[in-house]
Amino acid sequence: MTIEEALAALGPTAARVAHALQSRSIRGRRNHQYRCPVALYLQRVVHPDIIIGRYTAGFPYSTGVPPGVNLPIAVMNFIAAFDWSEFSYLEEV
């Protein structure tokens, strides 16, 4: 599965993204490029080295792999909401 396919599978809205992550029992940390729920999901289904930014997902520059792909709007909206404490049930304890 590619990064693009995995991101598209999360859904068309931030709420659907949250539901998809919850149904996979994925929890993460706010404001964290390696431990964000979306990063953890991508690490599980695509590759363990993936990191996430506010607008892109991909591999660290040190891997020599070109920078990542643009995030869909629904995923960006989810990340922004999660970082501001919405969807707190997805936060690691």
Backbone bond lengths (Angstrom), bond angles and torsions (degrees), N, CA, C in turn:
res aa  C-N    CA-C-N  psi(-1)  N-CA   C-N-CA  omega(-1)  CA-C   N-CA-C  phi
1 M - - - 1.458 - - 1.530 108.45 -
2 T 1.315 116.61 137.75 1.466 120.99 177.95 1.533 109.74 -86.14
3 I 1.325 115.79 167.29 1.461 120.71 175.48 1.524 109.71 -59.27
4 E 1.328 116.70 -44.81 1.456 121.43 -178.51 1.529 111.51 -60.53
5 E 1.324 117.04 -44.40 1.464 121.08 179.51 1.524 111.46 -64.33
6 A 1.326 115.42 -42.27 1.463 119.86 -179.69 1.523 110.98 -64.74
7 L 1.318 117.39 -41.62 1.461 120.67 179.23 1.527 111.02 -66.41
8 A 1.314 117.25 -42.45 1.465 121.17 179.54 1.528 111.04 -62.33
9 A 1.312 117.14 -32.66 1.470 121.52 -178.91 1.528 112.76 -68.39
10 L 1.331 117.85 -14.77 1.464 120.78 -178.32 1.527 113.03 -74.55
11 G 1.317 118.02 -25.40 1.458 119.73 176.83 1.510 114.58 121.93
12 P 1.356 115.77 170.70 1.464 121.87 -172.16 1.530 115.70 -90.80
13 T 1.331 118.04 -5.50 1.470 120.75 -179.99 1.518 109.67 -136.28
14 A 1.323 116.30 162.44 1.469 120.62 177.74 1.523 110.85 -60.18
15 A 1.334 117.07 -38.84 1.468 120.67 179.38 1.530 111.25 -64.93
16 R 1.320 116.44 -39.17 1.472 119.56 177.89 1.528 110.87 -68.10
17 V 1.331 116.80 -37.97 1.464 120.55 176.15 1.526 109.07 -60.18
18 A 1.328 116.80 -46.53 1.463 121.05 179.02 1.526 111.01 -59.14
19 H 1.339 116.32 -44.52 1.461 120.35 179.52 1.532 111.24 -63.03
20 A 1.328 116.74 -42.39 1.468 120.79 179.45 1.524 111.01 -61.94
21 L 1.322 116.64 -41.51 1.464 120.21 179.05 1.525 110.68 -68.10
22 Q 1.325 116.37 -42.24 1.462 120.32 179.50 1.534 110.36 -62.93
23 S 1.313 117.70 -40.72 1.462 120.60 -178.86 1.526 111.79 -66.18
24 R 1.325 116.72 -19.56 1.466 121.81 176.88 1.536 111.52 -98.44
25 S 1.330 116.18 6.97 1.479 122.67 179.77 1.523 112.10 58.25
26 I 1.329 116.27 39.22 1.460 121.07 179.62 1.519 109.17 -100.57
27 R 1.310 115.67 126.07 1.462 123.48 175.82 1.521 107.70 -127.99
28 G 1.324 116.56 153.56 1.454 118.99 -177.99 1.506 112.78 -151.47
29 R 1.317 114.40 -168.04 1.469 122.13 -178.52 1.519 109.87 -110.38
30 R 1.334 114.81 142.96 1.463 119.88 176.32 1.527 110.06 -69.41
31 N 1.318 115.62 147.90 1.474 122.77 174.30 1.532 113.07 54.82
32 H 1.325 117.19 42.53 1.465 120.32 -177.17 1.527 109.69 -136.61
33 Q 1.339 117.04 120.34 1.459 120.43 -174.23 1.528 113.97 -71.77
34 Y 1.324 118.68 -22.81 1.458 121.13 178.76 1.527 112.62 -98.85
35 R 1.334 117.80 -26.76 1.465 121.58 -172.15 1.530 113.63 -113.57
36 C 1.323 117.85 7.20 1.473 121.65 173.05 1.531 107.39 -61.10
37 P 1.338 118.59 145.21 1.467 118.80 179.64 1.530 113.97 -54.65
38 V 1.321 117.49 -36.73 1.466 119.55 179.32 1.533 110.17 -68.03
39 A 1.328 117.68 -41.01 1.465 120.73 177.08 1.527 110.33 -61.65
40 L 1.331 116.97 -44.47 1.465 120.13 179.70 1.527 111.72 -62.49
41 Y 1.312 116.16 -39.08 1.469 120.79 176.03 1.531 110.30 -61.44
42 L 1.338 117.01 -50.01 1.462 120.30 -179.89 1.524 111.63 -63.24
43 Q 1.318 116.68 -37.16 1.471 119.88 177.24 1.526 110.95 -63.21
44 R 1.310 116.07 -33.68 1.467 120.82 -179.79 1.528 112.20 -75.25
45 V 1.334 117.35 -42.27 1.468 119.19 -171.96 1.528 114.96 -100.88
46 V 1.344 117.78 -15.70 1.471 119.47 -178.46 1.524 111.40 -116.74
47 H 1.338 117.15 -62.97 1.467 121.19 -177.08 1.526 109.27 -163.24
48 P 1.341 118.37 139.15 1.469 120.71 -175.44 1.530 116.36 -68.08
49 D 1.320 118.70 -11.27 1.470 120.44 -178.12 1.521 114.33 -96.12
50 I 1.306 118.65 2.67 1.467 121.21 -175.91 1.529 111.10 -69.19
51 I 1.327 114.55 139.58 1.467 121.78 172.97 1.526 108.16 -121.32
52 I 1.324 114.75 166.19 1.466 119.05 -177.03 1.518 109.59 -130.33
53 G 1.305 115.53 141.89 1.454 121.67 173.90 1.514 109.16 -115.54
54 R 1.275 117.11 -171.87 1.463 120.96 179.38 1.533 110.86 -67.36
55 Y 1.357 116.53 -31.48 1.464 120.83 -174.48 1.527 115.08 -122.25
56 T 1.337 117.63 -14.15 1.463 120.82 -175.38 1.530 111.86 -137.37
57 A 1.324 114.67 162.12 1.454 122.43 172.00 1.520 107.03 -132.45
58 G 1.316 116.86 139.96 1.458 119.98 179.78 1.507 111.47 179.04
59 F 1.315 114.99 -153.35 1.452 121.94 -176.43 1.526 110.04 -106.02
60 P 1.336 117.71 152.07 1.469 119.58 176.22 1.535 110.09 -59.10
61 Y 1.311 116.33 148.96 1.466 120.74 -178.59 1.511 112.43 -57.61
62 S 1.321 118.08 -30.67 1.458 121.79 -177.00 1.524 112.99 -65.35
63 T 1.326 118.94 -14.99 1.463 121.43 -179.54 1.525 112.29 -78.81
64 G 1.335 117.66 -15.94 1.452 120.96 -177.73 1.521 113.29 82.28
65 V 1.337 116.87 -2.51 1.464 121.35 177.32 1.527 107.62 -82.21
66 P 1.326 118.08 139.12 1.471 119.46 179.59 1.530 112.05 -55.91
67 P 1.329 116.91 155.15 1.464 120.30 178.84 1.527 111.22 -52.98
68 G 1.304 114.93 162.33 1.452 122.07 -170.67 1.506 117.14 -74.57
69 V 1.300 112.82 -160.96 1.462 121.95 -176.65 1.525 109.80 -105.42
70 N 1.321 115.64 156.21 1.460 120.51 177.11 1.521 110.01 -69.92
71 L 1.318 115.43 140.59 1.457 120.60 178.04 1.521 110.18 -78.50
72 P 1.331 117.27 143.63 1.466 119.54 172.05 1.532 109.96 -64.14
73 I 1.316 116.83 154.78 1.469 122.09 -179.18 1.529 111.39 -54.66
74 A 1.317 117.75 -42.61 1.472 120.84 -178.79 1.525 111.36 -59.83
75 V 1.318 116.48 -39.68 1.469 120.66 179.80 1.526 110.02 -71.09
76 M 1.328 117.35 -42.39 1.472 119.75 176.65 1.524 110.49 -60.01
77 N 1.330 116.69 -42.93 1.461 120.27 179.13 1.525 111.22 -64.53
78 F 1.326 117.17 -39.48 1.461 120.08 176.64 1.520 110.50 -61.33
79 I 1.329 117.54 -48.59 1.465 121.02 -177.47 1.527 110.63 -60.57
80 A 1.322 117.04 -44.81 1.467 120.27 178.99 1.523 110.33 -60.74
81 A 1.328 117.15 -45.65 1.468 120.65 -179.91 1.528 111.07 -65.42
82 F 1.319 117.07 -43.46 1.466 121.00 179.71 1.531 110.69 -61.90
83 D 1.330 116.42 -43.63 1.467 120.35 179.83 1.531 112.07 -63.70
84 W 1.343 116.92 -24.16 1.463 121.62 177.79 1.528 111.31 -98.65
85 S 1.330 117.03 22.32 1.474 124.97 172.33 1.522 115.58 79.17
86 E 1.319 118.39 8.20 1.456 119.05 170.68 1.529 106.64 -76.82
87 F 1.292 118.44 158.67 1.464 123.33 -177.63 1.530 110.87 56.99
88 S 1.322 116.29 40.61 1.478 121.16 -175.88 1.520 112.19 -62.18
89 Y 1.322 117.78 -20.14 1.470 120.28 177.28 1.528 112.24 -66.74
90 L 1.341 117.19 -11.57 1.464 120.98 176.13 1.528 112.73 -95.95
91 E 1.306 117.29 3.56 1.458 121.10 -178.37 1.524 110.76 -85.20
92 E 1.336 116.00 134.71 1.470 121.28 175.49 1.505 109.60 -62.10
93 V 1.303 115.06 142.41 1.462 119.18 178.61 1.506 109.91 -98.59
